[in-house]
Amino acid sequence: MSDSNPFLWPRPPAIVGYGIAVLSVAIALIVGQWPPLHLQTAPVSLFLCAVMFSAWFGGARPGLLAIALSVLAFDYYFLPPTHLLVPNSDEIPRLVIFALSAIFVGSLSTAQRRAAESLRRSRDELEAAGQQLKRINEALRVEITEHRRAAEALDKAQAELAHVNRVMTMGELVASIAHEVNQPLGAIVTNGQACLRLLSREPPDVDKSREVIERMVGDGVRASEVIKRIRALLKKTGPERAPLNINETIREVVAMASSDVQRSKVTLTTELATGLPAVLGDRVQLQQVILNLILNGKDAMNGVEGQPRELLITSGKTAPDDVLVAVCDNGSGFDPGDADRIFDPFFTTKSEGMGLGLSISRTIIEDHGGRLWATPNDGRGATLRFTLPVGHESTS
Amino acid sequence: MKNVEQVVYIVDDDPSMRDAVKTLIETVGLSCRAFESGQEFLQSHLADVPGCLVLDVRLPGLSGLSLQRELAERGIQIPIIFITGHGDIPMSVQAMKAGAVEFLTKPFRDQDLLDAIEQATERDRAARSQRTEIIELRERYETLTPREREVMTAVVAGLLNKQIAAELGISEKTVNVHRGQIMQKLRAESLAELVRMSEKLRVTPPDI
């Protein structure tokens, strides 16, 4: 690390490297010739130091320069005859050895320096890679959190959609009935009005009137066919009869309705009997019925203030072959005399609503071979119960 | 006994309703053309007589409101009476804002529809005569010389002959001659009428 190796500062520009080489050799020369140190006979280590220093700080070329200068200075100032560049022939081996050791020390120092530098580079790169890894990790964590949040939102949206689907099917059905029947009715009314005008002419236009009345008859037939078709649709949808666990169906609907119910400050509790046999039925249709009963109960408690709004759903077995489901509220209840009328189409106590929910629910339950009925509670509210015959297979 | 001076157009995809409305309109002696879609109506040639359109809101393909928009974009100015199976308030507000004459919910009273048709046709007739009047007036204005137009601009701005003469660098007598020419060419009886005409001229005649 750079802080543990103070000698590893950045490489200086070339000119400074060469300057260091010249300067260090000059210092070695001066120190070597300084009399009090008595180094005149053995200046080699000084020059080797200068070479090592230059090669370390300046690199290979300043190292070479230092070697050349050292060899020259050694030859000129220390090898007899001094102050001459040509040495005695018996001193040549010493010069050569000096030169060789200078080259050796210089290249060693350069290599060392390179090794230290490449080590540092690797370490820096590693550190950068570590940093990047940390950043990626962080980003990944954020992404995972977001992904989880999105998945939760998706779940919620799906649950809401499922809810809307169940609620909408009835609403849509009603809207479509209204439109389909209103078209021929509108035509009948308009034709009738036109006919009255034709007949009040002087003389009355009987031929044209007959033609218009024939069209009115056709439109009347068409309107009743629409109704017939819808009735058939209500009866026949649900050829799907699969064995199902009624408790599971109840739990699914409770999950769907929970946000609605909570918003109305209603506490919904379930007491579901264990070990019930399976019933044969259409899951979606039975979900519609249960949802309808829950929402009705919830609406019936809209006016309840000053005491908890409680909705209790129970399941159990009655006769040997019947599963019973009861939805009990402590809301406004109904007049005991109305116990059957509340299942009539368009009977409603609510300011909004078509009064079709219970009527359709009863059709569905009866279509399943069961019964749906209502009883007022002893205290407040009402309980709606339905039975379904047991299928052949049993569920846990 | 059909009155071909005006036409009622009907666009409704439901054949019973379409025939019923057509019969009703014809019993009061109005001429009537029925179409089963907005596209069919757009492709047809409309007679150049006052009229109105009885339009079902709920149509397959081009909806009633879209047809209303499309007609406005094409510069076809025909008053519209909407009829709908379900009186949807936001929808009716939108239709009325876009210039519909009436918004009727099926089943409607025959008299309500006939009243709306009369009112709409009257509105179309007035708009047409105004457009014709402006076109004629514009033709007359075209016959004025550049100098006469300058004088007219000054006159309706309320300048006196003396002031106009000074401004245009001509004699008062010449101004008087120009004024006479202008009144004659535009067939204006009085200064007040001339001012009214200049206001109408400022209105660009709508494309038909």
Interface residues (C-beta under 8 A of the other chain):
Chain A: A175 A178 H179 N182 Q183 P184 L185 G186 A187 I188 V189 T190 N191 Q193 A194 R197 L198 K208 V212 R215 G218 D219 R222
Chain B: D14 S16 M17 D19 A20 V21 T23 L24 T27 V28 R58 G85 H86 K106 P107 F108 R109 D110
